[in-house]
């Protein structure tokens, strides 16, 4: 059997309640909170999910199988999602449905992702189950769709707050470096803030720029420490 045949060729068939049943979604996302949100959306929709948190991890997945759908974040810790999208679009067989995502400058990110070969774009946050499903179903052939489709929920499930805490801890670890990756960290925090609808964090991230002084670094660490101190810890 050819392991590289797209999952679109396989069953089970979708149902009105689970219109993405039978699809495998590869989520390439470095934010645990955003990844968990997408996991819940896939679960509600019937899709299987595989996760990668960087370009290298995603490429290992692609060496083994072809997902039915790939959702790729623009800013990843080991490179841009644009190159990964371009590779997926050029593969033979191609990844059938490629969606870009970003919470930082989403209009610009959407243009870049589409130019790289993505079929569509999901700006963060994904605000409803219906919107998520529609973004994927728009690119499915009619024979792959459940009939009739049922109206999905207009709200999105909320990820565990501990996933948000883990992302803030990751940002703190980056700030502890002698030379923090300011550009990547800004995009990471913007995407996290918009996924979690944290306007205070979004404002701090928007104001990040290089050169990033020692005062900027200590101020952001204090802000994130305050956020972490107000959140529950895992038992």
Helices and strands as residue ranges (DSSP letters): G 7-9, E 24-28, H 32-45, E 48-52, H 55-64, E 69-73, E 75-76, E 79-80, H 81-90, E 97-102, H 106-116, E 120-123, H 129-137, G 142-144, H 161-175, H 182-196, H 199-206, H 214-229
